[in-house]
């Protein structure tokens, strides 16, 4: 198992470098595309034609979302770069999360039943916190909560958020109940670890 973790760490390290190189290359490509879109480069030249033919179709979904949100189509390359960078960071964090889960499982298995109880509690509350974070990000990006990759987070967190919303009023446009729910989950996890220790 330790050799697997060493290989896993090496893969994460290589992936970090590859994603950084990809982000750097896309920065140059999207910067040139932005120059073409803002007509700082001759729109009838070969560079502009190449970018309109090859790069712009790849950015089109981002451009549609930017325009729907009230933004300018010329800012689509920068938003595409943000999406790539955030996606890369989330991928690295997800792999690091999986690695930490594996290490936690190894350590817990060596501690016997108490370790397995702690592992189960940690995984349960970890999934609930992850669902809460997915739901918060989906609300920021105004994504449809009926999409399958978001609906699971609503199912896992609504039991906690609904009662909190009836108690805590929103502060203007800001709904603070997810933040309160996160702290409630932290307190419940601490309590469950304490109960297991008795």
DRENMI-807259 format. One line per field, with one value per residue: chain; x, y, z of N, C-alpha, C, CB in turn; residue number from 1; residue in three letters. Coordinates in steps of 0.2 Angstrom, whole numbers, plus 2048, in hexadecimal, padded with zeros to 3 digits. Each point is the difference from the previous one (the first is absolute). Glycine has a CB too. Example, Ala and Ser with C-alpha at 12.3 -4.5 7.8 and 13.67 -1.06 7.14 Angstrom:
chain = A  A;
n.x = 842  807;
n.y = 7E4  80B;
n.z = 827  7F6;
ca.x = 7FC  804;
ca.y = 806  806;
ca.z = 800  801;
c.x = 804  7FC;
c.y = 806  805;
c.z = 800  803;
cb.x = 7F7  806;
cb.y = 7FA  7FD;
cb.z = 806  7F6;
resi = 1  2;
resn = ALA  SER;
END
This chain:
chain = A  A  A  A  A  A  A  A  A  A  A  A  A  A  A  A  A  A  A  A  A  A  A  A  A  A  A  A  A  A  A  A  A  A  A  A  A  A  A  A  A  A  A  A  A  A  A  A  A  A  A  A  A  A  A  A  A  A  A  A  A  A  A  A  A  A  A  A  A  A  A  A  A  A  A  A  A  A  A  A  A  A  A  A  A  A  A  A  A  A  A  A  A  A  A  A  A  A  A  A  A  A  A  A  A  A  A  A  A  A  A  A  A  A  A  A  A  A  A  A  A  A  A  A  A  A  A  A  A  A  A  A  A  A  A  A  A  A  A  A  A  A  A  A  A  A  A  A  A  A  A  A  A  A  A  A  A  A  A  A  A  A  A  A  A  A  A  A  A  A  A  A  A  A  A  A  A  A  A  A  A  A  A  A  A  A  A  A  A  A  A  A  A  A  A  A  A  A;
n.x = 804  80F  7FF  7F2  807  80C  7F6  7F8  80C  803  7F1  802  80E  7FA  7F3  809  807  7F2  7F9  80D  800  7F1  802  80C  7F7  7F3  809  803  7F1  7FA  80A  7FC  7F0  801  806  7F3  7F5  807  801  80F  801  7FC  7F0  80A  80D  7FF  7FC  7F0  7FF  806  7F5  7F3  805  802  7F9  7F1  7FC  806  7F6  7F1  7FE  807  7F6  7F2  805  804  7F2  7F8  808  7FA  80E  802  7FD  80D  7FE  800  80F  7FC  7F5  80B  80A  7F5  7FE  80F  801  7F3  805  80E  7FA  7F7  80C  808  7F4  7FE  80F  800  7F2  807  80C  7F7  7F9  80E  805  7F2  802  80E  7FB  7F3  808  809  7F2  7FA  7F3  808  803  7F1  7FB  809  7FB  7F1  803  808  7F5  7F4  807  807  7F1  7FC  80C  7FD  7F1  805  80A  7F5  7F7  80B  803  7F1  7FF  80D  7F9  7F0  803  7F1  801  7FD  811  7FE  80A  7F3  7F8  80C  7FF  7F0  801  80A  7F7  7F0  803  808  7F7  7F2  805  809  7F3  7F8  80D  805  7F5  808  80A  7F4  7FF  804  7F6  809  7F8  80F  806  7F6  804  80F  7FD  7F6  80C  80A  7F6  7FE  810  802  7F4  807  80E  7F8  7F9  80E  805  7F3;
n.y = 7FA  806  7FD  807  80D  801  800  80B  809  7FD  805  80E  804  7FF  809  80C  800  7FF  80D  80A  7FD  803  80E  803  7FC  809  80D  7FF  7FD  80C  80B  7FD  801  80E  804  7FB  808  80E  7FF  7FD  7F8  809  7FC  7FC  7F7  7F2  804  801  7F2  7F8  806  7FD  7F1  7FC  809  802  7F1  801  80D  7F9  7FC  80E  808  7FA  804  80F  803  7FB  80B  80E  7FB  808  7F3  808  7F5  7F2  801  803  7F5  7F5  803  7FD  7F1  7FD  804  7F8  7F3  800  802  7F4  7F6  804  7FE  7F1  7FB  806  7F8  7F2  803  801  7F2  7F8  806  7FC  7F1  7FF  806  7F6  7F2  804  802  7F0  803  80E  800  7FD  80D  809  7FB  803  80F  803  7FB  809  80E  7FE  800  80D  808  7FC  805  80F  802  7FC  80B  80B  7FD  800  80E  806  7FB  806  7EE  7FE  7FD  7F7  7FE  7F0  80B  806  7F3  7FC  80E  7FF  7F3  806  80D  7FD  7FB  80F  80A  7FD  804  80C  807  801  808  80A  80D  7FC  809  807  7F6  7F7  7F1  803  7F1  7FD  807  7F8  7F3  801  800  7F3  7F7  805  7FB  7F2  7FD  803  7F6  7F4  801  800  7F2  7F9  804  7F7;
n.z = 800  7FE  7F0  800  806  7F5  7F4  806  800  7F1  7FC  808  7F9  7F2  803  804  7F3  7F8  807  7FD  7F1  7FF  806  7F5  7F3  805  802  7F1  7FB  808  7FB  7F1  804  805  7F3  7F8  809  7FE  7EE  809  7F1  7F3  806  7F3  809  7FB  80F  7FC  7F9  80C  80A  7F6  7FE  810  80B  7FB  802  80F  804  7FB  80F  804  7F6  807  80E  7FC  7FA  80D  809  7F6  7F8  7F4  7F7  807  80D  7F6  803  80F  801  7FA  80C  80B  7FA  801  80F  806  7F9  807  80E  7FE  7FC  80D  809  7FA  803  80F  802  7FC  80A  80C  7FD  801  80E  806  7FB  807  80E  801  7FE  80D  809  7FE  7FD  801  7F0  7FC  809  7F9  7F2  803  804  7F4  7F5  806  7FF  7F1  7FA  807  7FA  7F1  801  804  7F4  7F6  806  7FF  7F1  7FD  806  7F7  7F3  804  802  7FC  811  7F2  7FE  804  807  80A  804  80A  806  802  808  80A  804  802  80F  802  7F8  807  80E  7FA  7F9  80E  807  7F5  7FC  7F3  808  7F4  7F8  80E  800  80F  7FC  7FA  80D  809  7F8  803  810  7FF  7FB  80B  80B  7FA  800  80F  803  7F8  808  80E  7FD  7FE  80F  808;
ca.x = 7FC  804  802  7FA  7FF  806  7FE  7FB  803  803  7FB  7FD  805  800  7FA  801  804  7FD  7FB  803  802  7F9  7FE  804  7FF  7FA  800  802  7FB  7FA  802  800  7F9  7FE  803  7FD  7F9  7FF  803  807  803  7FC  7FB  800  806  800  7FF  7F9  7FC  801  7FD  7F9  7FF  802  800  7F9  7FB  801  7FE  7F9  7FC  801  7FE  7F9  7FE  802  7FB  7FA  801  801  807  802  803  807  803  7FF  807  803  7FC  802  806  7FE  7FD  805  804  7FC  7FF  806  801  7FB  802  805  7FD  7FC  805  803  7FB  800  806  7FF  7FB  803  804  7FC  7FD  805  801  7FB  800  805  7FE  7FA  7F9  7FF  802  7FB  7FA  803  800  7F9  7FD  804  7FD  7F9  800  804  7FB  7FB  803  801  7F9  7FE  804  7FD  7F9  801  803  7FA  7FB  803  800  7F9  7FF  7F9  801  7FD  805  802  806  7FF  7FA  802  802  7F9  7FD  804  801  7FA  7FE  803  7FF  7F9  7FE  804  7FD  7FA  802  804  7FD  806  803  7FF  800  805  7FD  806  7FE  805  806  7FE  7FF  807  802  7FC  803  806  7FE  7FD  805  804  7FC  800  806  800  7FB  804  806  7FE;
ca.y = 806  806  801  804  807  803  801  805  807  802  802  807  804  800  804  807  803  800  805  807  801  801  807  806  800  802  807  803  7FF  804  808  801  800  807  806  800  802  808  804  803  7FC  801  7FA  7FD  7FD  7F9  7FE  801  7FB  7FA  800  7FF  7F9  7FB  801  802  7FA  7FD  805  802  7FF  805  807  800  801  806  804  7FF  803  807  802  801  7FA  800  7FD  7F8  7FC  800  7FB  7F9  7FF  7FF  7F9  7FA  800  7FD  7F8  7FD  800  7FB  7F9  7FE  7FF  7FA  7FB  800  7FE  7F9  7FE  801  7FB  7F9  800  800  7F9  7FC  801  7FE  7F9  7FD  802  7FC  803  807  803  800  804  807  801  800  806  805  800  802  807  802  800  805  807  800  801  807  804  800  804  807  802  800  806  806  800  800  7FA  7FC  7FB  7F9  7FC  7FA  801  805  7FD  7FC  805  803  7FA  7FF  806  804  7FE  804  807  803  803  806  806  802  804  806  804  802  807  803  7FB  7FB  7FB  7FE  7F9  7FB  801  7FD  7F8  7FD  800  7FB  7FA  7FF  7FE  7F9  7FC  800  7FD  7F9  7FD  7FF  7FB  7FA  7FF  7FE;
ca.z = 800  800  7F9  7FC  802  7FD  7F9  800  801  7FA  7FB  802  7FE  7F8  7FE  801  7FB  7F9  800  800  7F9  7FC  801  7FD  7F9  7FF  802  7FA  7FB  801  7FF  7F9  7FE  803  7FB  7FA  802  801  7FA  801  7FB  7FA  800  7F9  7FF  801  808  802  7FC  803  807  800  7FE  804  807  802  801  806  806  7FF  806  806  7FE  801  807  802  7FD  804  807  7FF  7FE  7F9  7FC  800  806  800  801  807  804  7FE  804  807  801  800  806  805  7FE  802  807  803  7FF  805  807  801  800  806  805  800  803  808  802  800  805  806  801  802  807  804  800  805  807  802  7FF  802  7FA  7FB  801  7FE  7F8  7FD  802  7FC  7F9  800  800  7FA  7FA  802  7FF  7F9  7FD  802  7FB  7F9  800  800  7F9  7FB  801  7FE  7F9  7FE  7FC  801  805  7FE  7FC  804  803  806  804  806  806  803  804  807  805  801  806  805  7FE  801  807  802  7FC  804  806  7FE  7FA  7FC  801  7F9  7FA  803  804  804  803  7FE  805  807  7FF  800  807  804  7FE  804  807  800  7FF  806  805  7FF  802  807  802  7FE  804  806;
c.x = 804  803  7FB  800  806  7FE  7FA  803  804  7FC  7FD  806  801  7FA  800  804  7FD  7FA  802  802  7FA  7FE  804  7FF  7FA  800  802  7FB  7FA  802  800  7F8  7FD  802  7FC  7F9  800  803  806  805  7FB  7FB  7FF  806  800  800  7F9  7FC  801  7FD  7F8  7FE  801  7FF  7F9  7FB  801  7FE  7F9  7FB  801  7FD  7F8  7FE  802  7FA  7FA  801  800  807  801  803  807  804  800  807  802  7FC  801  806  7FF  7FD  805  804  7FD  7FF  806  801  7FB  802  806  7FD  7FC  805  803  7FB  800  806  7FF  7FB  803  805  7FC  7FD  806  802  7FB  7FF  805  7FE  7FA  7F9  800  803  7FB  7FA  802  800  7F9  7FD  804  7FE  7F9  800  804  7FB  7FB  803  801  7F9  7FE  804  7FE  7FA  802  803  7FA  7FC  804  800  7F9  7FF  7FA  801  7FD  805  803  806  7FF  7FA  802  802  7FA  7FD  804  800  7F9  7FD  803  7FE  7F9  7FE  804  7FD  7FA  802  804  7FE  806  802  800  800  804  7FC  806  7FE  805  806  7FE  800  807  803  7FC  803  807  7FF  7FD  806  804  7FC  800  806  801  7FC  804  806  7FE  800;
c.y = 806  801  803  807  804  801  806  807  802  802  807  805  802  804  807  804  801  805  807  801  801  807  805  800  803  808  804  800  805  808  802  801  806  805  800  802  807  804  803  7FC  801  7FA  7FC  7FC  7F9  7FD  800  7FA  7F9  7FF  7FF  7F9  7FB  801  802  7FB  7FD  804  801  7FE  805  807  800  801  807  805  800  803  808  802  801  7FA  801  7FE  7F9  7FD  800  7FC  7F9  7FF  7FF  7F9  7FB  800  7FE  7F9  7FC  800  7FB  7F9  7FE  7FF  7F9  7FA  800  7FE  7F8  7FD  800  7FB  7F9  800  800  7F9  7FC  800  7FD  7F8  7FD  802  7FB  803  807  804  800  804  807  801  801  807  806  800  802  808  803  801  805  807  801  802  807  805  800  804  807  803  800  806  807  800  800  7FA  7FC  7FB  7F9  7FC  7FB  801  805  7FD  7FC  805  803  7FB  7FF  805  804  7FE  805  807  803  802  807  806  802  804  806  803  801  807  803  7FA  7FA  7FB  7FD  7F9  7FB  801  7FD  7F8  7FD  800  7FB  7F9  7FF  7FE  7F9  7FB  7FF  7FC  7F8  7FD  800  7FB  7F9  7FE  7FD  7F8;
c.z = 800  7F9  7FC  802  7FD  7F8  7FF  801  7FA  7FA  802  7FE  7F9  7FE  802  7FB  7F9  800  800  7F9  7FB  801  7FD  7F9  7FF  801  7F9  7FA  801  800  7F9  7FE  802  7FC  7FA  801  801  7FB  801  7FB  7FA  7FF  7F9  7FF  801  807  802  7FD  804  807  7FF  7FD  805  808  802  801  806  806  7FF  806  805  7FE  801  807  802  7FD  804  806  7FF  7FF  7F9  7FD  800  806  800  800  807  805  7FE  804  807  801  800  806  806  800  802  808  804  7FF  804  807  801  800  807  806  800  803  808  802  801  806  807  801  802  808  804  800  805  807  802  800  801  7FA  7FB  801  7FF  7F8  7FE  802  7FB  7F8  800  800  7FB  7FA  801  7FF  7F8  7FC  801  7FC  7F9  7FF  800  7FA  7FB  801  7FD  7F8  7FD  7FB  802  806  7FE  7FB  805  804  806  804  806  806  803  804  807  805  801  807  806  7FE  801  807  802  7FC  804  806  7FE  7FA  7FB  801  7F9  7FB  802  804  804  803  7FE  805  807  800  801  808  804  7FE  804  807  801  7FF  806  806  7FF  801  807  803  7FF  805  807  801;
cb.x = 7F7  803  808  7FA  7FA  808  803  7F8  801  809  7FD  7F8  806  807  7FA  7FF  80A  803  7F9  804  80A  7FD  7FB  808  807  7FB  803  80C  803  7FC  807  80C  800  800  80B  807  7FE  801  7F5  7FD  807  80A  7FA  7F8  806  807  80C  802  801  80B  80A  7FF  803  808  80C  803  800  80A  80C  802  800  80B  80A  7FF  802  80C  805  7FE  806  7F6  804  802  7F6  7FE  7FD  7F6  803  804  7F7  7FB  806  7FE  7F6  801  806  7FA  7F8  805  803  7F7  7FD  808  7FF  7F6  802  807  7F9  7FA  807  802  7F7  7FF  808  7FD  7F8  805  806  7FA  7FC  809  804  808  7FC  802  80C  803  7FD  807  80B  7FE  7FE  80A  808  7FC  7FE  80B  802  7FA  806  80A  7FD  7FD  809  805  7FA  802  80B  800  7FA  808  80B  7FF  80C  7FC  7FF  7F5  803  7FB  807  804  7F9  804  80B  7FF  7FC  807  80B  7FE  7FE  809  809  7FD  7FE  80A  805  7F9  800  80A  7F7  7FC  807  806  7FF  80A  7F7  803  7F4  7FC  804  7F9  7F6  802  803  7F6  7FA  805  7FE  7F5  800  805  7F9  7F8  805  802  7F5  7FD  806  7F9;
cb.y = 7FA  7FE  7F7  7F5  7FC  7FB  7F4  7F8  7FE  7F8  7F3  7FB  7FC  7F5  7F6  7FD  7FB  7F4  7F7  7FF  7F9  7F4  7FC  7FE  7F6  7F5  7FE  7FD  7F4  7F6  7FF  7FA  7F4  7FC  7FF  7F6  7F5  7FD  801  803  7F8  806  807  809  80A  800  805  80D  806  800  807  80C  804  7FD  803  80A  7FE  7FA  805  7FE  7F4  7F9  801  7F9  7F4  7FD  7FF  7F5  7F5  801  7FA  80C  7FE  80A  80B  801  803  80B  809  801  807  80D  804  802  80A  80B  803  803  80C  809  801  807  80D  805  800  809  80B  800  804  80C  807  7FF  807  80B  802  801  80B  80B  800  802  80C  7FA  7F5  7FE  7FD  7F4  7F9  800  7F9  7F4  7FC  7FF  7F6  7F5  7FF  7FB  7F4  7F9  7FF  7F8  7F4  7FC  7FE  7F5  7F7  7FF  7FB  7F4  7FA  7FF  7FA  80C  7FF  803  809  805  80A  7F9  7FD  80A  800  7F7  802  807  7FB  7F9  801  800  7F4  7F8  7FE  7F8  7F4  7F8  7FB  7F7  7F5  7FA  805  7F8  7FD  80A  809  808  7FE  80C  803  7FF  80A  80B  802  805  80C  808  800  809  80C  804  803  80B  80A  802  805  80C  807  802  80A  80B;
cb.z = 806  80C  801  800  80B  809  7FE  805  80C  803  7FE  809  80A  7FF  802  80C  806  7FF  806  80C  802  801  80B  809  7FE  803  80C  804  7FF  807  80A  7FE  801  80B  805  7FC  805  80C  7FC  80C  807  7FA  808  7FC  803  7F5  802  801  7F5  7FA  805  7FE  7F4  7F7  801  7FA  7F4  7FB  800  7F4  7FD  803  7F7  7F7  802  800  7F5  7FA  804  807  80A  803  7F9  7F9  806  7FA  7F4  7FE  800  7F4  7F8  801  7FA  7F4  7FB  801  7F7  7F5  7FF  7FE  7F4  7F9  800  7FA  7F4  7FC  7FE  7F5  7F6  7FF  7FA  7F4  7FA  7FF  7F7  7F4  7FD  7FD  7F4  7F8  7FE  807  804  80C  803  7FE  809  80B  7FF  802  80C  808  7FE  806  80C  805  7FF  808  80C  801  802  80B  808  7FF  805  80C  803  800  80A  80A  800  801  7FF  7F4  809  801  7F9  7F7  7F6  7F9  7F6  7F8  7FA  7F6  7F5  7F9  7FB  7F4  7FC  802  7F7  7F7  803  801  7F5  7FC  806  805  807  7F7  80A  804  7F8  7FF  7F7  803  800  7F4  7F9  802  7F9  7F4  7FF  7FF  7F5  7F8  802  7FC  7F4  7FD  801  7F7  7F6  800  7FD  7F4  7FA  801;
resi = 1  2  3  4  5  6  7  8  9  10  11  12  13  14  15  16  17  18  19  20  21  22  23  24  25  26  27  28  29  30  31  32  33  34  35  36  37  38  39  40  41  42  43  44  45  46  47  48  49  50  51  52  53  54  55  56  57  58  59  60  61  62  63  64  65  66  67  68  69  70  71  72  73  74  75  76  77  78  79  80  81  82  83  84  85  86  87  88  89  90  91  92  93  94  95  96  97  98  99  100  101  102  103  104  105  106  107  108  109  110  111  112  113  114  115  116  117  118  119  120  121  122  123  124  125  126  127  128  129  130  131  132  133  134  135  136  137  138  139  140  141  142  143  144  145  146  147  148  149  150  151  152  153  154  155  156  157  158  159  160  161  162  163  164  165  166  167  168  169  170  171  172  173  174  175  176  177  178  179  180  181  182  183  184  185  186  187  188  189  190  191  192  193  194  195  196  197  198;
resn = UNK  UNK  UNK  UNK  UNK  UNK  UNK  UNK  UNK  UNK  UNK  UNK  UNK  UNK  UNK  UNK  UNK  UNK  UNK  UNK  UNK  UNK  UNK  UNK  UNK  UNK  UNK  UNK  UNK  UNK  UNK  UNK  UNK  UNK  UNK  UNK  UNK  UNK  UNK  UNK  UNK  UNK  UNK  UNK  UNK  UNK  UNK  UNK  UNK  UNK  UNK  UNK  UNK  UNK  UNK  UNK  UNK  UNK  UNK  UNK  UNK  UNK  UNK  UNK  UNK  UNK  UNK  UNK  UNK  UNK  UNK  UNK  UNK  UNK  UNK  UNK  UNK  UNK  UNK  UNK  UNK  UNK  UNK  UNK  UNK  UNK  UNK  UNK  UNK  UNK  UNK  UNK  UNK  UNK  UNK  UNK  UNK  UNK  UNK  UNK  UNK  UNK  UNK  UNK  UNK  UNK  UNK  UNK  UNK  UNK  UNK  UNK  UNK  UNK  UNK  UNK  UNK  UNK  UNK  UNK  UNK  UNK  UNK  UNK  UNK  UNK  UNK  UNK  UNK  UNK  UNK  UNK  UNK  UNK  UNK  UNK  UNK  UNK  UNK  UNK  UNK  UNK  UNK  UNK  UNK  UNK  UNK  UNK  UNK  UNK  UNK  UNK  UNK  UNK  UNK  UNK  UNK  UNK  UNK  UNK  UNK  UNK  UNK  UNK  UNK  UNK  UNK  UNK  UNK  UNK  UNK  UNK  UNK  UNK  UNK  UNK  UNK  UNK  UNK  UNK  UNK  UNK  UNK  UNK  UNK  UNK  UNK  UNK  UNK  UNK  UNK  UNK  UNK  UNK  UNK  UNK  UNK  UNK;
END
